[in-house]
């Protein structure tokens, strides 16, 4: 449930804070006052697109923050919060910041998140119905989603989607193996030649690098031998001035002196060790010099081996060091093609089993959809009778195309059909002639389907184009929906506004230099005055006020009678949803303030 909304520097709003309660809250005001701006703010909270144009003129950024109370959050929302490591608290604070440069940032409980993640959260928190939503209602995908939502079939649709992904993955693998099989002979001949050629080379990992190093050593043998001999002479060659001779004399001298001063004895082990190290180094240099004896045969062999390696590397478009790994990959490809026939048979069996599993899941979903369609048809047909379409009938047709490929959403084609006139056959919703009838039918569908949800529901002038008794029925439907949860409704109709549990007026003010939108919570005479304004013309008369008072009293009385008769889901001023006569608390009035 949305409990708090704060908006700063958004469109023509400088700073507004709004506290919200359960039940039906209506927002009214003059045309152009900014009622829909509040809906736009909620759309941004739900992850909608935003640009620099939403920032109030002269401000650096627009900021919208919403607090949602989670004590009665549905399981789907709780699971999502757990997955995002956001669970644990009783509130979720959603914040959206849009800079004057058009950049947007999103936060959940103070943690920066991508807008896509905000969009996922918004789909679980807010359900927004726009005034032109009937246009999307004519699309098959939207009709299928409404039917699935009405029947709480999300889990079943998810299972079908998983089965479809398994089938699709196996299909792609099968097609790939079949493609390999078609080119099998030509590929086999080429791969066998390449693998045989590489195996004949018998190249070991690291051999190319070792041969390159040896070739460099053989090519520079004279320089290396001369340098090694010079180092050997300096270490051990001359009996008078070599490093070994001088260290030996130093060691002999210190040994005789150490008898006079024991402190010199500490130097003796160091010199002895250094002498030993010089001797070892000299022996290593002698062995190294011997290894550099001219060996033209070996040099020729190394050059020939390197040339063969480099030629194959160029042929296969790899470096010499990559040849062993490349040889392994070609061998694996050859083995895969050689066993393609047996793999293809196994894949085809798995594909058939996956298709059978998918169809079983899809058929179960189809049965549930058919049962749901019958309930939805009765529900919406009944609502049509009260929305000025007496005798009208609604149908939700669920059909299957046996030749169609499996789809992620199942095997069903959903089509909503309707007739507004008794005796006329139902036709596809997209072919309904009257836009007014389509708008009213859309409202009936939205209310019927939204009643299954536990999100905060927002209706933006969905009652446009209706009036009179039909408008009153619409108001009652929205009030009943608010009894079970939380509903925000932007309306121009007094018949709808009088049914609300809470009433907010949106006011646009201007001082000639700047224009601002503010909010005011209405109670008592203020609410009657607003209803009278909506009923009357330029001048509000006493008759308009009396009529407004009568409408408000009648709406309250009707709600009380409905609660007393036990026909509603909960008592008249319910703050939270309840079924089967659950005890509920009376909602407190909504408040709004401008800071």
N, C-alpha and C positions, 0 to 999 in steps of 0.2 A: 504494500500500500504506500502511495506517495504521501508523505507527511509534511514536507517542507520544500518550497521552490524559491530560489533566489536568482534574480536576473539583474545584471548590471550592463549598462551601455549597449543594449541590444536593440537595433532598429531605432524606434523613438522612445524606448524605455531607458531612463537613466539609472534608477535603482528601485527595485520592487522586491519585497519579501512576502511570501504567501504561505500560510499554514493551512493544511487541508485535512479533512476528516473523512471517515467512511460515509457512504450514502451518495445521493445525487447532488452534485454542485453545478449550478448553471452560471454562465458568464454572459451578461447582457450589456448592451450599450449602443450608442448611435453607430450607424454604418460608418466605417473608417476609423472608429475609435481605437482599434488595435486588438480586438478580441482574438483574431486568428494569429496575431503575433505570439501570444502565449502558447498556442498549439505548435507554431513553428519552433518555439524554444524547446518544447518537449520533443519534437522530432529530432532536434540536434542532440538532445540528451540521449535519444534512442539510436544515435549513430548516423543521422542524416547528413547529407552533404552541406557544406558551409563555405562561404566565400567572404571576401573583405566587405561586400556590400551590406552584411548584417551588422557591422560595427557602427554604433551611433556616430554621427558626424562630429568630428573633433576629438573623439576618444582613441586611445591607443589599442584597446582590445575590448571585446565583448566576453562576458563570463556568465555562465549558467551553471547553477549547482542544484541538485535535487537529492533529497534524502528519502530513502525507502525503508519502511519498517518491515522486518523479516520474520517476525514471530510466527506468522501463518503462511510463510512462503511455500509454494508447491515443491514437491520433491525434485522436479526437473531443475528448478532454479537452485535449490540447495546443492544438487549434484554438480551443477556448473560452477558454483562458487567454490566447492571443494576442489574441483579440477584446476581452478585458477589460483588456488591457495589464498582465497579471500574469505573463507568461511570463519566462523567463530564468534562474530559479533551479532548484535540484534538489529543493526542498521547497515545499510549500504549507501554510501555517499558517492554520487555520480557527478562529475564536474567536466565541463567542456569550456575551453578557452579558444577564441578565434581572434587572431591579431589583425591589425589594420593592413598587414601585408598579405592576408589571406591564409596564412598558416594556421593550422588547427592542432590543438593538443587535447588529449583526453586523460581522465584520471578516474580510477575506481578505488575508493577508500584511501585517497592520497597517493596511490601508486600509478605512475605513468603507464598507459597502455596504448596499443595501436587502435585506430578508429574501428578497425574490423572487429576487435574484441569488444569495444563499446557497442557496436551494432548487435553482436550476439547477446550481450546483456540486455540491451533495449528490447529485443524481441521477446525476452522472458519477463520484462517488467511492465511494459506499456503496450497497449493495443489501440492504435489510432485509426479511426474511421473518418475519412475526409468526405466533404460534401459532394465530390464527384466520383465517389468510389464505385457507384453503379456501373461506370464505364469499364472498370477492370472485372466486374462481376460477370460480364459476357464472355470472358476468356475461359477456355476449358481447364487450364492449369489452376486458375483461381477457384473455379467451381470444385475441382478435386480437392484442393487444400481445405476449402470450407467444409466439405463433407467429412474429410478425415479429421479435422479439428472438432467438428460437432460430435462425431462418434468416438473421440479420444483414441484414434487409431494410429497415433504417432509411433508407438512401439512396434506395431505390426508392419507399418510402412518401412521402418528402419530395418526390420528383419528381412523384408523383401529386398531392400536396397543392398544388404550384405550378400544375400544369395545372388543378386544380379552382378555384383562386383566379382564374386568368385567365378561365376559363369563367364563373364567378359574376359577376365584374366586368362582362363583356360582357352577361350576361343582365340584370343590373340596369340597365345603360345602355339596352339594347333595350326593356325594359319601360317605362322612363321616356319614351323617344321614342314608343313606342306609345301611352302615356297622353296625350302631347302631341297625337298625331295624332287621337285620339278627340275631343278638344275643339278641334280645329284651326280649324273655321269660326268659332265664337264668339270664340275668342282672336284670330284673325286680324283680325276686324272691329274689336274693341276696340283692339288694338295699332296697327293702321293709323291709326285716328282719333287715338290719343294721340301717335304719332310725327309725324303730319301737323300736329297742333296745336302741338307743341314746335318742329318745324322752321319753322313759320310765324312763330314768335316770333323766330327767328334770334338767340338769345341766345348771346353769346360768353363764354368763360371769363373771370371777373373783372369782367364788365360790371355785374353787379348791385351789387357792392361799389363800383365807380366811380360808378355813378349815385346810390347812396345818399350818397356823399360830396359829389357835386355838388349834390344836393338840399339838403343841410345848408348848403352854402355859399350857395346862392341864397336860402334862407330867412333867413339872417343877413347879407344883403348890406350893409344900412345900418351895422350895428355893425362889420363888417369894414372898410368904407370909412372910417369915422370913425377907427378905430384906426390904419389905415395912413397916413392924412393927418397925424395927430398925430405919428407917428413920423417922417414925412417932414419936417414942420416942425422937429422937434427936431434932425434931422440937417443940413438944408440950407435951411430956410425963412427964418430971420432972419439978415441980414447981420452982425449984431453978436454975438448970443449963440448961434447955431447951432453944432453940433459942428464943421461944416466950417470956419466962419469962425474959431473959436477955435484950431483946429489949424493953420490957415493962418498966423495971427499968431504962434503958437508956433514954427512952422517958419521964418518970416522972421527972428524974433529970434535963433534958434539959428544960422542961417547966418552972421549978422554976428559972433556970438561965437565961432564955430568958427575964425575967422581968428586969434583970440587964443589959443585953447587947442584943440589938435587932438583932445583926448579927447572933446570934445563932438561931433566929427564922426561918432563911432560911433552917436549917437542919431539923426542926420539920416535915414538909410535907413529906420529904423523908423517915424518920423513920416511920411515920404513915402509908405510903403506903407499906413499907417493912413489917410492922407488919400485915397488912391486907393480903398481899400475902402469908406470912407464915401460917396464919390461913386458907386460901383457900387451900394451898398445903396440910395441915394436914387433912382437910375434904376430899379432893380427895383421899389421902392415906387410910383413913378409909373406903371410899366406895370401893376402889380397893381391900382392904383386905376382905371385905364382899363378893365381887364377886368371890373370890378364895375359897369359901366354897367347900368342897369335893362334887363332882357330878359324881359318877361313871357311871351313866346311860348316861349322856351327853358324857362322854369320850368314852364310848363304841360305841355310835351312830356316833360320828365323825370318829372314827377309821374304822367302818364298811362302812361309806360313802366314805372315802378316798380310801379304798381298792377296792370298786366297780369302782371308777373313774380311778384308776391306772390300773386295769385289762382291762377296755375298751380302755384306751390309748395305752396299749401294743398291744392289739388286732388290733387296727387300725394304729399302727406304728406312733403315734403322742405323743406329750407331753400332760399331763393333761390340761394345760392352752390352748392348741390348740383344744381341743375336741368340744367346742361350734361352732367354725368356721368350723371345719371339718363336724360337723352335718349339718350345713347350706349348705355346698357344696354338700353333699350326697343328701339332700332333693331337691336341684336344679337339680342335675343329674336325680333323679327319676322323677321329673316333666317334664324334657326335653324328657326323653324316653317315658313317658306316652302320651305326645302330639306329638311324633315323626311322627305318621301317618299324622296328619294335617299339620305339618311343612314340611314333605316330599312332600306333594301335592303342597303346596305353593312354595317350592323351585323349583320343577319341572316346574311349570308355569313360574316362574321368569327366569329359565334357558332357556326355550323355547323362551321367549321374548328376552333374551340377545343374543341368537343364531340368531334369526331373525334380530335383530338390527345389529349384526356383519356382517351377509351376505349382508344386504342392503348397509352398508358402503363398504364392500369388492367388491361388484358388481360395485358400483360407481367408486372405484379405478381401477377396472379391465377395465372399459370402458375408463378411462383416459389413462391407460397404452396402450391399443390397439391403441388409436389415436396417442399417443406419439410414439409408435413403428413404425407406418407408416411414420411419419415425420423423425424419426431417420434413418430408412431404406433408404429413399430417400437421406438424407443428406450424409450418409456414402457411399452409392453407387456412388454418384456424386464425392466424394473425391477419391474413388478408381480409377476412370478413370484417374486421374492426378497423381496417385502414382504407375504407371507401371502395373496396373491391368485393362486395357481397356476391356470392356465387362463384367467385374466382377459385381456381385450383392450381396447385403447384405440384410438380413432379420432379424427382431426381432420378434420371435414367442411368442405370449402370449396365454397360454392355461390354462384350469382349470380342476382339478380332483375333480369331484363331490363327491367322496367317501373319500377324504382326510379330516383329522381333521382340524379345523380352526387353522391358524398359525398367528403369530404376524404381519407378513408382508403382509398378505392377502391370497387369494385363488389361486393366479396365479403361474404358472411355466414359467419362462422366459428362452428362449434358443436363442442364437445368431447363425444364420446360414449364410454361405457364399459360394460363388463359384467364383473362380478367372478366370474361363474359360467360354466363351460364349457357351451356349447350354448345359452345365452341371448343374444338379440340385444342389441347395444349400445343404450343409451338415453342421452338427454341428461344431461349431468353434473348438472344441477340436479335431476334426478329420481332420483338415486341414493339408496336408502333409508337405508343405513348411514352414520352420521356418521363412524364409525371408518374405514370404507373410503374415504370421501371425504377424510379427513385424511391417510391414507397415500398416496392417489393424488395429493393436493396436494403432498406431500413429494416424490414421484417427479417430478412436473412441475417443481417448484421446483429440484430438484437437476439435472435434465436441462437446464433453461433457464439456470440460473445458471452451469453449466459453460461456457457460451459467453461469459461476461462476464469482464472483467479487473478489476472493482471489488472492494473489500473487501466480503465477503458476511457478513451477520449473520443467524443463525437463532435466534429466540427461542422455545424450547420447541415447535418444530414437530414434535417426536417424541412429544408428549403423546398418550396413549391407546393406545400400542403397548408391547410388551415382549417378553421372551424372544428367540427366534432372529430375529424381525423387527427388534427393536431392534438386535441385533448387525449385521444387514445395513445398517440405517440408519447406524450408526456407521461402517461400512466405506465407504459412499457418501460421507459427509461427509469422511472421512479422504482418500479419493481426490480429492475436490474440493479439499481443502486442499493436497494435493501440487502441484496446478497453480496455486495462488495463495494467498490468505489468507481463512480462514474463522473466524468467531467464533460459538460455539454455546452458548446457555444450555440446560442439560439437567438432568433429575433421574434419568437412566438410567445406571447403571454400564456397561452394554453400549456406550453411546455415549462416555462419558467415558474409558474405557480405550483408545479408538482415537486419542485426541488426541496431537498432537505436544507441546503445552504445556497445562498444567492450572493454573487459577486458582481459588482458593476464596474465596467471598464470605462474610464473617462479620459478623453484627450483634451489637454490644456495647452494654450499658446499665449505667450506674452508679446507676440509680434516679432520676436527675434528667434525663438526656439519653440519647438513643439514636443510635449512629453505626454506619456501615457501613465496613468495611475490606476490603482484599484481601491475599491471600497466595499467592505462587507455590509450587506443590507439586512436589517431586521425591523420588524414592526412596521411603523408608518413609512420608513424609508423604502421598505420593500413594496408596500402598497403604492407608493408614489412612482416607483420604477415600473411596476405592472401597468399603472394608469398611463404612464408615458408610452409604453408599448401598445396600449389599446387605443389611445387618443391620437389627436393630430398635433398641430403646433401648440395649441393651448390645452392644458390639462383641466378638464372640467370636474365638477363634483360628481357627476354621473359616472365619469370614467373611474374616479377613485372608488365609488361605491361598487362598481362592477368588479374592479380589481380585488376589493375586500371580499366580495362574494365568491370570486374564483378561488382565492386563497383558502377561504373557509371550506368551500366544497371539496377542494383537493385534499385538505387535511382530513375532512370527514370521510371521504371515500377511502383514503388510506387506512383510517382507523377501522372502518367496516371490513375492509379486506383482511386486516390483521385479525380482527375478532372472529371472522368466519373461518379463519384457518386456511384460506386459499393461497396465501403467499408462502414463500419459502421461509419467512421469518416475520417478526412483528414489525409494525410501521416504522419506527425510528431506528431500525437496526443499524448497528455500527459495523458488524462483520457478518459474513455469510453463515447461515445455519440451516440445517435440514431436519425434518422430522420433529419440529417443535423445540429445537434447541433454544436455550435462554441466551438472549443477546443484550448488549448494553445500548442505552440511548446515546446517539451521537451528540457531541457538543457542536455549537455553531462554528462555522469556519470564520477565520479572521484574516484580514489582509492589512498590511501597513506599508506606507511608502517612507523610505529613509532618505 
